[in-house]
């Protein structure tokens, strides 16, 4: 969701959840390597060793963090807009899938051009939209407290975009840039509707759920440039390959003699 789209929602009567917060807090961002279900953080400007033809899953993570002057905004991270990812030499990158749910609210925001592989993609809009959590009754038919929105990225990193890069035989860099948006809080759009106890007494399963819709209250965007990830391609020399083969053969012989 872009700032302008959120502004349209705010013009329809959004109730404020939290006041604005001074911008002494800060954003932080990083690349991580995704291996299975594990994220391995990569230090800024790191030289990352890759092998020709071996795909590497990379995720970009963001968060809003406290500092000595103030706490991070209560609404957490909204996302990344006017974003770009740039490869320094050639097109060996694909979106897998690009935007990660739920940071995929805006239509057509997965970057242009839409085709893969890519050298550079721009116009990334990787943001949250509204949230409408279910509002139900308790076991006695009374409305539970109004369900609150899920707040993401406060003093922690959250993955919002993934690509897979497949090295060739030359070193290259990958950089990311754009604007980041945080929220001072979340507000409700329109009037919440309480759940209705119109079914069997003491049986909440047949009650009519209520509804409430939350929208982020955006703070001004801040620009960033993610330090480049340097892909240092490791190409074994023929001599090294021969030595490895001899070492493997000697290890097999040694095991047989035991």
Steps between C-alpha positions, in 0.01 A plus 500: 500500500650831396482810718246654261275192518512507877415869486182420309398257773576757767264740326212256552492538877775293657511497881850556633650226717824672600654848465788580267849437633810711439743346251796451735448123461651340190448242227743216454532261207708208381535211259463145629563169330196274518596135552193281542301679772807672650620856437876560520577874542762645266707790630481834309734500203584135560694307238284193450658190347287336233559222249419531127159358422400449866183701587502713816175613662526854636246688709491870586397576856393826665402618846444813712716525811521697823794727573610702801267789407169324436316174452422354160158601358218305662354397164816324387616450143262576211745415222718600208391728213657634176738211552771369271741207485803529273754242380833643388569283196241258364157342534526196723233594753139389534220592739419205727235636537614860557255651749434285805150485652357714656717776349328468163197728529557731202400362159789466257761583763735205444735713290535594133574358254293200609707238316790300642795469498578865572796736521300775671143529622334822616160618627493245781206567734540249778257615769226399738134573437200495730445228761157353585546249783196291597300636796310231691304439821624315804344174628218696668398694188670824602725686255870442555725809503539667161774303315811708444716521187822301476798735543814398309865597500539682834854443630525194280562424134225370273548356150297677233665414165682197359706439189716210387833585338700247299868597465685474172879518477547870582472690826205736531305704754133525592362820653156608615360851553175692542286650777390338823177575686412445865168558676435709809215261572193339343150641478159354421321573175131571566317371806582150632203261501470280811436126466136394534385228738210381286550125520488231762555638853851430635610378156718767333560282193171606339522870592543762228858634514555872529730705281772758544748632243835647595722721283855623572553868582814572295794716596699685230709261288876483549742415220763227535773328303583146606879450499588281200523127535820397318477158336856363490478199271726210599616308194722200592809477280577174314796441729283546807251253357775242449625543856151454637457183296833359630404593858169316463671191358756492783222531759320199349822291504571599861152393609534162324827424679342548845 
